[in-house]
C-alpha cells in the first residue's frame, strides 16, 4: 500500500502448475524475506477490490503473491473446488522462492483456506499458514448459502449459471477419489505455525468448523473467534488483516 492509502499495482504473472494448468497471479514487492501467498474463495479473483485491499494491507509486512485458482478469473482449467488447487498454491510458493523470499505464509479464505491447509499438510515447504472461514469437512449443507453452492457445483444448470455470472468454470466430473478433508490432514501441518480464524456471524460455515479444525490440529496453533465477523475476504476488515499480517511476521520469525 502506498503512502497515500491507495493499493499499489501488482505485477502480473503467468505461472504453470505441475499438471500444466496456467495460473494468473499478481505480485506486490515487499521489504524483507517474508511473502504472503493469498488464496481466494470460490468464485472470487485476486483482481477483485476486496482481495486487492487485503493484499495492500499484507504488503505492509512483506511481499504478496496473489493467485486465481484454476477455473477462476484469467487462470486456465476448471475448478475442482479444493482438490487439485493445492497444485496451484504449490506453483505460487515456488514462484515466491524464485524471487528470493525465504519465508512463506500462505493465507487462504473459505475454499482457499481449505486449500491452504491441505497444501501445507500434503506438500509442506511453507513457514506459516492462515486459514480464514474455511470448511473443516466436505459436503456440508447445513446452511442455505452452502446448499446453493452445492447446487452450483453439482448441477449442470448451476455450473452454467456461475460461469455466466462470475466467470467461474467448474469441472463437470466430481471427485474420484474424494480428497482428504481439511480436518483429516490439518494435524500434519505441525511444527509449522497455524492460525485458524472464524467468525461467529459466518452464514456459510458455523463455528463448529473452526473448532473442528483447531481440535484436529497440533501445536503451534491458534484459534481466533472473531465477534460479528461474517465470511471470508468480503467481510474481512483492514484491522483483521493487519492483525493477521502481524501474527505471520512473528510466527515466521520463530521457524528454523
C-alpha positions as CSV (number, residue, x, y, z in Angstrom):
1,X,0.0,0.0,0.0
2,X,1.3,3.4,-0.9
3,X,1.8,6.3,1.5
4,X,-1.5,8.0,0.3
5,X,-3.5,4.9,1.2
6,X,-4.1,3.5,-2.3
7,X,-3.2,0.0,-3.2
8,X,-0.1,-0.4,-5.2
9,X,-0.4,-2.0,-8.7
10,X,0.5,-5.7,-8.7
11,X,3.0,-7.1,-11.3
12,X,1.0,-9.6,-13.3
13,X,2.5,-13.1,-13.5
14,X,1.7,-16.2,-15.5
15,X,2.6,-19.5,-13.8
16,X,2.1,-23.2,-14.6
17,X,1.2,-26.0,-12.3
18,X,2.7,-29.5,-12.2
19,X,-0.3,-30.7,-14.2
20,X,0.2,-27.9,-16.7
21,X,-2.6,-25.5,-15.8
22,X,-2.0,-21.8,-16.5
23,X,-2.3,-19.7,-13.3
24,X,-2.8,-15.9,-13.3
25,X,-1.2,-14.2,-10.4
26,X,-0.1,-10.8,-9.1
27,X,3.0,-9.8,-7.2
28,X,3.5,-6.9,-4.8
29,X,7.1,-6.5,-4.0
30,X,7.8,-6.3,-0.3
31,X,10.7,-5.5,2.0
32,X,12.5,-8.3,3.8
33,X,12.2,-12.1,3.3
34,X,8.6,-12.7,4.1
35,X,6.0,-13.3,1.3
36,X,2.3,-13.9,1.7
37,X,0.6,-16.2,-0.7
38,X,-3.1,-15.1,-0.8
39,X,-5.6,-17.8,-1.8
40,X,-9.2,-16.6,-2.6
41,X,-12.6,-18.2,-2.0
42,X,-14.9,-19.9,-4.5
43,X,-15.9,-17.6,-7.4
44,X,-13.5,-14.9,-6.4
45,X,-10.4,-13.5,-8.0
46,X,-7.2,-11.7,-6.9
47,X,-8.1,-8.8,-9.1
48,X,-11.3,-8.0,-7.2
49,X,-11.3,-5.0,-4.9
50,X,-11.7,-7.0,-1.7
51,X,-8.6,-9.1,-2.5
52,X,-6.7,-6.1,-3.7
53,X,-7.4,-4.4,-0.3
54,X,-6.2,-7.5,1.6
55,X,-3.0,-7.6,-0.5
56,X,-2.4,-4.0,0.2
57,X,-2.6,-4.4,4.0
58,X,-0.4,-7.5,4.0
59,X,2.1,-5.7,1.8
60,X,3.0,-3.6,4.9
61,X,4.5,-6.8,6.3
62,X,6.2,-8.3,3.3
63,X,5.7,-9.3,-0.4
64,X,2.4,-10.6,-1.6
65,X,1.7,-13.1,-4.3
66,X,-2.0,-13.5,-5.0
67,X,-3.4,-16.1,-7.4
68,X,-6.5,-17.0,-9.3
69,X,-7.3,-20.7,-8.8
70,X,-7.8,-22.9,-11.8
71,X,-11.2,-22.2,-13.4
72,X,-11.3,-18.7,-11.9
73,X,-10.6,-15.3,-13.4
74,X,-7.9,-15.4,-16.0
75,X,-6.5,-18.7,-15.0
76,X,-7.0,-21.8,-17.2
77,X,-8.6,-25.1,-16.4
78,X,-11.6,-25.9,-14.3
79,X,-12.2,-25.6,-10.6
80,X,-12.1,-28.8,-8.6
81,X,-13.3,-26.9,-5.6
82,X,-10.4,-27.6,-3.2
83,X,-8.8,-30.8,-4.6
84,X,-6.1,-30.1,-7.3
85,X,-5.9,-26.4,-6.3
86,X,-3.1,-27.5,-3.9
87,X,-1.0,-27.7,-7.1
88,X,-1.9,-24.0,-7.9
89,X,-0.7,-22.9,-4.4
90,X,2.5,-25.0,-4.9
91,X,3.2,-23.2,-8.2
92,X,2.9,-19.8,-6.5
93,X,5.0,-20.9,-3.5
94,X,7.7,-21.9,-5.9
95,X,7.5,-18.6,-7.7
96,X,7.9,-16.8,-4.4
97,X,11.0,-18.8,-3.6
98,X,12.4,-18.0,-7.1
99,X,12.0,-14.3,-6.2
100,X,14.2,-14.7,-3.2
101,X,11.6,-14.8,-0.4
102,X,12.9,-17.1,2.4
103,X,9.7,-17.2,4.5
104,X,6.3,-18.0,3.0
105,X,2.9,-17.5,4.8
106,X,0.0,-19.0,2.9
107,X,-3.2,-17.1,3.7
108,X,-6.4,-18.6,2.4
109,X,-10.1,-17.6,2.6
110,X,-13.0,-20.1,2.6
111,X,-12.2,-22.6,-0.2
112,X,-8.8,-21.0,-0.3
113,X,-8.4,-21.6,3.4
114,X,-9.2,-25.3,2.9
115,X,-6.6,-25.4,0.1
116,X,-4.0,-23.7,2.3
117,X,-4.5,-26.3,5.0
118,X,-4.3,-29.2,2.6
119,X,-1.3,-27.8,0.7
120,X,0.7,-27.3,3.9
121,X,-0.2,-30.8,5.2
122,X,0.4,-32.6,1.9
123,X,3.2,-30.6,0.2
124,X,4.8,-28.6,3.0
125,X,7.5,-26.1,2.2
126,X,5.8,-23.1,3.9
127,X,6.6,-21.3,7.1
128,X,3.2,-20.3,8.4
129,X,-0.4,-21.0,7.5
130,X,-3.5,-18.8,8.0
131,X,-7.0,-20.2,7.3
132,X,-9.9,-17.8,7.3
133,X,-13.5,-19.0,7.3
134,X,-12.5,-22.5,6.0
135,X,-14.7,-25.6,6.0
136,X,-13.4,-28.4,8.2
137,X,-15.1,-31.1,6.1
138,X,-16.7,-31.6,2.6
139,X,-20.3,-31.8,1.6
140,X,-21.6,-29.5,4.3
141,X,-25.2,-28.5,3.5
142,X,-26.3,-27.1,6.9
143,X,-26.8,-23.5,5.8
144,X,-28.8,-22.0,2.9
145,X,-25.7,-20.5,1.2
146,X,-23.9,-23.9,1.2
147,X,-27.0,-25.6,-0.3
148,X,-26.8,-23.0,-3.1
149,X,-23.1,-23.7,-3.5
150,X,-23.7,-27.4,-3.9
151,X,-26.4,-26.7,-6.5
152,X,-23.8,-24.6,-8.4
153,X,-21.2,-27.4,-8.3
154,X,-23.3,-30.5,-8.8
155,X,-25.9,-29.4,-11.4
156,X,-25.3,-28.6,-15.0
157,X,-27.6,-25.6,-14.8
158,X,-25.8,-24.4,-11.7
159,X,-22.4,-24.7,-13.4
160,X,-23.7,-22.7,-16.4
161,X,-25.1,-20.0,-14.1
162,X,-21.9,-19.5,-12.2
163,X,-19.9,-19.4,-15.4
164,X,-22.1,-16.7,-16.8
165,X,-22.5,-14.7,-13.6
166,X,-19.0,-15.0,-12.1
167,X,-16.8,-16.4,-14.9
168,X,-16.0,-19.5,-12.8
169,X,-15.6,-22.7,-14.7
170,X,-16.4,-25.8,-12.5
171,X,-15.3,-29.3,-13.6
172,X,-18.2,-31.4,-14.8
173,X,-16.9,-34.6,-13.1
174,X,-16.9,-35.0,-9.4
175,X,-14.1,-36.1,-7.1
176,X,-12.6,-39.6,-7.8
177,X,-11.3,-40.4,-5.3
178,X,-12.6,-38.0,-2.7
179,X,-9.7,-35.9,-1.4
180,X,-8.9,-35.9,2.4
181,X,-11.0,-33.2,4.1
182,X,-9.1,-30.4,5.9
183,X,-9.8,-31.8,9.4
184,X,-8.3,-35.1,8.3
185,X,-4.9,-33.7,7.4
186,X,-4.5,-30.5,9.4
187,X,-2.6,-32.4,12.1
188,X,0.2,-32.9,9.7
189,X,1.0,-29.2,9.4
190,X,2.9,-29.0,12.7
191,X,5.5,-27.8,13.5
192,X,4.7,-25.0,11.1
193,X,2.7,-22.3,12.9
194,X,-1.0,-22.4,12.1
195,X,-3.7,-19.7,12.6
196,X,-7.4,-20.5,12.2
197,X,-9.8,-17.6,12.0
198,X,-13.5,-17.9,12.1
199,X,-16.4,-15.5,12.6
200,X,-19.3,-16.0,14.9
201,X,-21.6,-14.5,12.2
202,X,-20.5,-16.8,9.3
203,X,-23.5,-17.6,7.2
204,X,-21.7,-20.4,5.3
205,X,-19.8,-22.4,7.9
206,X,-20.8,-22.2,11.6
207,X,-18.2,-22.0,14.4
208,X,-18.1,-25.8,14.7
209,X,-15.9,-25.8,11.6
210,X,-13.3,-23.6,13.2
211,X,-13.4,-25.6,16.4
212,X,-13.1,-28.9,14.5
213,X,-10.0,-27.7,12.6
214,X,-8.4,-26.4,15.8
215,X,-9.2,-29.7,17.6
216,X,-7.6,-31.8,14.9
217,X,-4.5,-29.6,14.6
218,X,-1.3,-29.8,16.6
219,X,0.7,-27.0,18.3
220,X,1.9,-24.5,17.4
221,X,-1.7,-23.4,16.6
222,X,-4.1,-20.5,17.4
223,X,-7.8,-20.1,17.0
224,X,-9.3,-16.6,16.7
225,X,-13.1,-16.5,17.0
226,X,-14.0,-13.0,15.6
227,X,-17.2,-11.4,17.0
228,X,-19.6,-10.2,14.4
229,X,-17.3,-11.4,11.6
230,X,-19.1,-12.9,8.6
231,X,-17.5,-14.9,5.9
232,X,-14.1,-14.8,4.2
233,X,-12.5,-12.0,2.2
234,X,-15.6,-9.9,1.7
235,X,-16.2,-9.5,5.4
236,X,-12.5,-9.1,6.4
237,X,-11.7,-5.7,7.8
238,X,-8.4,-3.9,7.5
239,X,-7.9,-4.4,11.2
240,X,-8.3,-8.2,11.0
241,X,-5.9,-8.4,8.0
242,X,-3.4,-6.2,9.8
243,X,-3.5,-8.5,12.9
244,X,-3.1,-11.5,10.6
245,X,0.0,-9.8,9.0
246,X,1.5,-9.1,12.4
247,X,0.8,-12.7,13.5
248,X,2.5,-14.1,10.5
249,X,5.5,-11.8,10.8
250,X,6.0,-13.0,14.4
251,X,5.3,-16.7,13.5
252,X,7.8,-17.0,10.7
253,X,10.5,-15.4,12.9
254,X,10.2,-18.4,15.2
255,X,10.6,-21.0,12.5
256,X,14.0,-22.6,11.8
